[in-house]
Amino acid sequence: MTDELEFRRNADKAIDALTKSLFAAEEEIGFEVEVQNGVLNIVFEEPAGKFVITPNAPVQQIWISALSTSFKLDWNEPDHSFYLPKTGEHLDRLVARLIAEHMGIDSFTLA
């Protein structure tokens, strides 16, 4: 990415798409989605927990705080998406995996 405005556009688009997918799955899995000032929160009642997903403009990454770990996603220009360099997982797949791990289920897929 070249500038903060471009990062913001891409991050907002990615987080908006993720938010829509999460809203669609809220009842099925048993979590609540909250969006406040550009920060996406996924709140779990049982087992209790909270994931925080936020854009970080100075370093041009999307950060996820989940399962007592920080995940820092970079922009992948060829795919036009954010991904975790360590595993190659894109934002939606990573969040789905983290939700499955938190909930203790084999797998979970976001639409």
N, CA, C and O of each residue as an XYZ file, in Angstrom:
444
protein
N       0.829     -1.169      0.000
C       0.000      0.000      0.000
C       0.876      1.236      0.000
O       2.031      1.210      0.427
N       0.304      2.303     -0.483
C       1.135      3.482     -0.603
C       0.795      4.582      0.388
O       1.694      5.293      0.837
N      -0.463      4.745      0.741
C      -0.779      5.829      1.659
C      -1.870      5.417      2.646
O      -2.509      4.375      2.508
N      -2.053      6.268      3.637
C      -3.005      5.961      4.707
C      -4.441      5.923      4.197
O      -5.233      5.104      4.664
N      -4.791      6.780      3.259
C      -6.146      6.803      2.717
C      -6.474      5.483      2.021
O      -7.557      4.926      2.205
N      -5.540      4.996      1.229
C      -5.744      3.715      0.549
C      -5.859      2.577      1.572
O      -6.710      1.698      1.435
N      -5.006      2.601      2.586
C      -5.094      1.593      3.643
C      -6.468      1.640      4.301
O      -7.113      0.604      4.467
N      -6.916      2.826      4.672
C      -8.219      2.982      5.343
C      -9.351      2.412      4.486
O     -10.222      1.701      4.988
N      -9.330      2.729      3.193
C     -10.372      2.206      2.289
C     -10.358      0.680      2.284
O     -11.403      0.044      2.418
N      -9.174      0.101      2.129
C      -9.064     -1.364      2.076
C      -9.424     -2.012      3.411
O     -10.106     -3.037      3.442
N      -8.971     -1.422      4.504
C      -9.272     -1.971      5.828
C     -10.758     -1.862      6.130
O     -11.357     -2.812      6.634
N     -11.360     -0.714      5.826
C     -12.797     -0.539      6.072
C     -13.611     -1.546      5.265
O     -14.562     -2.139      5.773
N     -13.231     -1.729      4.018
C     -13.946     -2.678      3.158
C     -13.825     -4.109      3.719
O     -14.813     -4.840      3.770
N     -12.636     -4.494      4.129
C     -12.405     -5.838      4.668
C     -13.165     -6.052      5.974
O     -13.787     -7.096      6.171
N     -13.113     -5.073      6.854
C     -13.789     -5.203      8.152
C     -15.305     -5.156      7.977
O     -16.026     -5.854      8.689
N     -15.800     -4.346      7.043
C     -17.244     -4.306      6.774
C     -17.740     -5.659      6.264
O     -18.779     -6.149      6.707
N     -16.997     -6.263      5.335
C     -17.388     -7.576      4.806
C     -17.361     -8.626      5.916
O     -18.263     -9.459      6.004
N     -16.338     -8.591      6.754
C     -16.244     -9.525      7.867
C     -17.406     -9.321      8.838
O     -17.991    -10.291      9.320
N     -17.736     -8.078      9.121
C     -18.833     -7.766     10.030
C     -20.149     -8.350      9.522
O     -20.903     -8.941     10.295
N     -20.428     -8.191      8.240
C     -21.653     -8.739      7.657
C     -21.700    -10.251      7.807
O     -22.741    -10.806      8.159
N     -20.589    -10.921      7.544
C     -20.524    -12.377      7.692
C     -20.737    -12.791      9.147
O     -21.409    -13.783      9.427
N     -20.164    -12.030     10.061
C     -20.310    -12.345     11.483
C     -21.742    -12.125     11.957
O     -22.265    -12.926     12.732
N     -22.383    -11.048     11.500
C     -23.787    -10.810     11.867
C     -24.654    -11.977     11.414
O     -25.573    -12.383     12.126
N     -24.368    -12.518     10.234
C     -25.147    -13.637      9.712
C     -24.969    -14.903     10.543
O     -25.852    -15.761     10.567
N     -23.835    -15.022     11.221
C     -23.527    -16.239     11.990
C     -23.733    -16.086     13.492
O     -23.572    -17.051     14.239
N     -24.085    -14.891     13.939
C     -24.205    -14.586     15.367
C     -25.030    -15.618     16.137
O     -24.558    -16.177     17.127
N     -26.234    -15.867     15.692
C     -27.151    -16.762     16.407
C     -26.696    -18.217     16.339
O     -26.818    -18.969     17.305
N     -26.175    -18.591     15.185
C     -25.755    -19.988     14.967
C     -24.681    -20.426     15.960
O     -24.748    -21.532     16.497
N     -23.711    -19.581     16.203
C     -22.572    -19.963     17.027
C     -22.699    -19.464     18.459
O     -22.183    -20.103     19.376
N     -23.363    -18.354     18.671
C     -23.536    -17.863     20.030
C     -22.524    -16.819     20.444
O     -21.859    -16.962     21.470
N     -22.404    -15.777     19.654
C     -21.565    -14.635     20.010
C     -22.302    -13.375     19.608
O     -23.306    -13.432     18.899
N     -21.802    -12.243     20.059
C     -22.406    -10.966     19.725
C     -21.374    -10.103     19.015
O     -20.212    -10.049     19.418
N     -21.803     -9.436     17.966
C     -20.921     -8.566     17.191
C     -21.211     -7.117     17.578
O     -22.363     -6.682     17.583
N     -20.164     -6.387     17.896
C     -20.285     -4.970     18.234
C     -19.285     -4.183     17.392
O     -18.134     -4.591     17.234
N     -19.733     -3.061     16.861
C     -18.848     -2.190     16.095
C     -18.897     -0.806     16.738
O     -19.964     -0.208     16.879
N     -17.719     -0.309     17.124
C     -17.628      1.000     17.756
C     -16.399      1.728     17.245
O     -15.274      1.260     17.418
N     -16.617      2.872     16.615
C     -15.518      3.720     16.142
C     -14.511      2.964     15.281
O     -13.305      3.150     15.436
N     -14.991      2.116     14.380
C     -14.110      1.389     13.476
C     -13.482      0.143     14.072
O     -12.709     -0.542     13.403
N     -13.808     -0.160     15.336
C     -13.280     -1.355     15.997
C     -14.373     -2.406     16.038
O     -15.497     -2.124     16.454
N     -14.052     -3.598     15.616
C     -14.993     -4.719     15.592
C     -14.707     -5.616     16.796
O     -13.584     -6.084     16.983
N     -15.735     -5.848     17.604
C     -15.613     -6.729     18.759
C     -16.519     -7.939     18.564
O     -17.656     -7.809     18.111
N     -16.008     -9.106     18.905
C     -16.799    -10.331     18.924
C     -16.807    -10.768     20.378
O     -15.761    -11.082     20.946
N     -17.989    -10.786     20.975
C     -18.114    -11.067     22.396
C     -18.811    -12.418     22.577
O     -19.885    -12.658     22.025
N     -18.182    -13.283     23.354
C     -18.707    -14.624     23.631
C     -19.195    -14.704     25.070
O     -18.542    -14.214     25.991
N     -20.358    -15.330     25.247
C     -20.859    -15.551     26.606
C     -20.306    -16.844     27.184
O     -19.834    -16.875     28.320
N     -20.366    -17.915     26.392
C     -19.966    -19.233     26.896
C     -19.178    -19.990     25.841
O     -19.762    -20.359     24.822
N     -17.930    -20.234     26.017
C     -17.104    -19.727     27.100
C     -16.861    -18.225     26.923
O     -16.791    -17.716     25.804
N     -16.737    -17.549     28.032
C     -16.562    -16.099     28.013
C     -15.284    -15.717     27.271
O     -14.251    -16.375     27.394
N     -15.381    -14.641     26.501
C     -14.206    -14.161     25.784
C     -14.568    -13.003     24.888
O     -15.742    -12.694     24.688
N     -13.555    -12.372     24.355
C     -13.756    -11.236     23.471
C     -12.605    -11.169     22.476
O     -11.437    -11.270     22.852
N     -12.950    -10.997     21.199
C     -11.955    -10.751     20.152
C     -12.094     -9.285     19.756
O     -13.205     -8.762     19.668
N     -10.973     -8.631     19.519
C     -10.972     -7.235     19.083
C     -10.233     -7.163     17.754
O      -9.092     -7.608     17.634
N     -10.907     -6.592     16.758
C     -10.326     -6.477     15.420
C     -10.303     -4.998     15.063
O     -11.339     -4.333     15.043
N      -9.102     -4.492     14.781
C      -8.963     -3.059     14.561
C      -7.923     -2.759     13.477
O      -6.901     -3.439     13.384
N      -8.189     -1.746     12.668
C      -7.159     -1.313     11.714
C      -6.089     -0.518     12.439
O      -6.390      0.228     13.371
N      -4.850     -0.672     12.018
C      -3.742      0.089     12.585
C      -3.063      0.819     11.429
O      -2.175      0.283     10.768
N      -3.502      2.049     11.205
C      -3.034      2.817     10.049
C      -1.538      3.092     10.024
O      -0.933      2.995      8.957
N      -0.903      3.434     11.160
C       0.529      3.750     11.088
C       1.383      2.608     10.517
O       2.376      2.861      9.835
N       1.002      1.366     10.791
C       1.780      0.236     10.273
C       1.060     -0.479      9.134
O       1.553     -1.477      8.609
N      -0.113      0.040      8.753
C      -0.920     -0.484      7.644
C      -1.204     -1.979      7.804
O      -0.952     -2.777      6.902
N      -1.728     -2.328      8.964
C      -2.099     -3.708      9.262
C      -3.469     -3.723      9.933
O      -3.920     -2.717     10.481
N      -4.115     -4.874      9.881
C      -5.288     -5.123     10.708
C      -4.804     -6.002     11.840
O      -4.157     -7.025     11.617
N      -5.123     -5.593     13.064
C      -4.696     -6.338     14.245
C      -5.891     -7.039     14.849
O      -6.983     -6.477     14.941
N      -5.671     -8.269     15.259
C      -6.685     -9.047     15.945
C      -6.118     -9.472     17.293
O      -5.042    -10.065     17.372
N      -6.854     -9.161     18.340
C      -6.511     -9.642     19.668
C      -7.519    -10.739     19.991
O      -8.712    -10.474     20.135
N      -7.027    -11.981     20.105
C      -7.910    -13.122     20.340
C      -7.117    -14.258     20.954
O      -5.950    -14.462     20.621
N      -7.746    -14.991     21.844
C      -7.126    -16.168     22.455
C      -5.776    -15.819     23.088
O      -4.812    -16.575     22.965
N      -5.715    -14.687     23.754
C      -4.498    -14.212     24.431
C      -3.318    -14.029     23.480
O      -2.162    -14.131     23.891
N      -3.614    -13.759     22.209
C      -2.574    -13.597     21.192
C      -2.908    -12.395     20.319
O      -4.077    -12.050     20.146
N      -1.886    -11.767     19.777
C      -2.061    -10.681     18.826
C      -1.705    -11.194     17.430
O      -0.624    -11.743     17.218
N      -2.617    -11.011     16.494
C      -2.402    -11.422     15.105
C      -2.338    -10.155     14.269
O      -3.229     -9.309     14.355
N      -1.292    -10.016     13.460
C      -1.089     -8.811     12.666
C      -1.133     -9.172     11.190
O      -0.247     -9.846     10.665
N      -2.191     -8.703     10.535
C      -2.424     -9.048      9.143
C      -1.917     -7.953      8.216
O      -2.139     -6.766      8.455
N      -1.234     -8.367      7.159
C      -0.702     -7.458      6.152
C      -1.596     -7.480      4.919
O      -2.391     -8.398      4.722
N      -1.447     -6.452      4.099
C      -2.182     -6.357      2.848
C      -1.487     -7.195      1.783
O      -0.269     -7.116      1.617
N      -2.261     -7.990      1.070
C      -1.753     -8.797     -0.035
C      -2.312     -8.190     -1.319
O      -3.472     -8.420     -1.661
N      -1.507     -7.431     -2.017
C      -1.958     -6.713     -3.205
C      -2.512     -7.645     -4.290
O      -3.575     -7.353     -4.837
N      -1.841     -8.749     -4.624
C      -2.384     -9.619     -5.685
C      -3.785    -10.163     -5.369
O      -4.605    -10.320     -6.274
N      -4.061    -10.449     -4.097
C      -5.369    -10.984     -3.701
C      -6.337     -9.888     -3.268
O      -7.523    -10.156     -3.077
N      -5.855     -8.671     -3.112
C      -6.656     -7.562     -2.599
C      -7.335     -7.945     -1.295
O      -8.546     -7.785     -1.142
N      -6.544     -8.454     -0.354
C      -7.087     -8.860      0.937
C      -5.991     -8.821      2.003
O      -4.799     -8.777      1.699
N      -6.431     -8.838      3.248
C      -5.500     -8.893      4.368
C      -5.277    -10.351      4.745
O      -6.203    -11.161      4.713
N      -4.035    -10.676      5.104
C      -3.693    -12.061      5.434
C      -2.647    -12.081      6.540
O      -1.941    -11.101      6.777
N      -2.570    -13.239      7.216
C      -1.578    -13.443      8.268
C      -0.358    -14.089      7.624
O      -0.434    -15.248      7.214
N       0.764    -13.379      7.522
C       1.933    -13.918      6.836
C       2.408    -15.273      7.378
O       2.855    -16.127      6.613
N       2.310    -15.463      8.680
C       2.805    -16.695      9.294
C       2.096    -17.950      8.767
O       2.726    -18.991      8.584
N       0.774    -17.843      8.522
C       0.001    -19.018      8.092
C      -0.555    -18.893      6.684
O      -0.958    -19.888      6.081
N      -0.581    -17.675      6.158
C      -1.169    -17.448      4.843
C      -2.689    -17.318      4.882
O      -3.323    -17.169      3.838
N      -3.282    -17.373      6.080
C      -4.738    -17.282      6.197
C      -5.214    -15.853      5.941
O      -4.616    -14.883      6.408
N      -6.299    -15.754      5.191
C      -6.921    -14.463      4.963
C      -7.811    -14.122      6.151
O      -8.155    -14.998      6.945
N      -8.181    -12.862      6.271
C      -8.906    -12.344      7.428
C     -10.105    -13.211      7.814
O     -10.222    -13.614      8.972
N     -10.988    -13.502      6.871
C     -12.199    -14.250      7.208
C     -11.894    -15.676      7.663
O     -12.518    -16.171      8.602
N     -10.957    -16.327      7.018
C     -10.603    -17.699      7.414
C      -9.927    -17.730      8.783
O     -10.185    -18.624      9.588
N      -9.070    -16.758      9.039
C      -8.411    -16.685     10.336
C      -9.429    -16.473     11.446
O      -9.387    -17.160     12.466
N     -10.344    -15.526     11.256
C     -11.358    -15.256     12.275
C     -12.239    -16.487     12.487
O     -12.571    -16.812     13.627
N     -12.619    -17.169     11.425
C     -13.430    -18.387     11.553
C     -12.680    -19.457     12.348
O     -13.268    -20.124     13.200
N     -11.390    -19.620     12.074
C     -10.596    -20.608     12.815
C     -10.496    -20.238     14.294
O     -10.611    -21.101     15.164
N     -10.284    -18.959     14.572
C     -10.177    -18.513     15.958
C     -11.492    -18.706     16.706
O     -11.493    -19.091     17.876
N     -12.603    -18.439     16.037
C     -13.918    -18.670     16.655
C     -14.097    -20.145     16.958
O     -14.539    -20.501     18.050
N     -13.761    -21.010     16.010
C     -13.883    -22.456     16.225
C     -13.025    -22.899     17.401
O     -13.479    -23.682     18.236
N     -11.794    -22.411     17.476
C     -10.910    -22.758     18.589
C     -11.498    -22.286     19.918
O     -11.490    -23.027     20.901
N     -11.999    -21.073     19.946
C     -12.564    -20.538     21.183
C     -13.791    -21.341     21.624
O     -13.968    -21.623     22.809
N     -14.628    -21.699     20.658
C     -15.870    -22.406     20.966
C     -15.658    -23.906     21.168
O     -16.563    -24.601     21.631
N     -14.481    -24.406     20.830
C     -14.201    -25.829     20.986
C     -14.934    -26.695     19.976
O     -15.336    -27.818     20.282
N     -15.106    -26.164     18.769
C     -15.754    -26.928     17.703
C     -14.733    -27.249     16.614
O     -13.715    -26.570     16.481
N     -15.017    -28.281     15.846
C     -14.067    -28.718     14.824
C     -13.810    -27.670     13.757
O     -12.664    -27.405     13.393
N     -14.868    -27.086     13.268
C     -14.678    -26.078     12.218
C     -15.860    -25.127     12.182
O     -16.946    -25.420     12.684
N     -15.615    -23.997     11.580
C     -16.624    -22.963     11.416
C     -16.243    -22.178     10.177
O     -15.073    -21.853      9.975
N     -17.219    -21.877      9.355
C     -16.957    -21.145      8.126
C     -17.835    -19.898      8.069
O     -19.026    -19.959      8.371
N     -17.256    -18.788      7.688
C     -18.010    -17.575      7.491
C     -18.434    -17.496      6.038
O     -17.657    -17.813      5.137
N     -19.657    -17.077      5.815
C     -20.176    -16.961      4.429
C     -19.659    -15.713      3.762
O     -19.986    -15.451      2.605
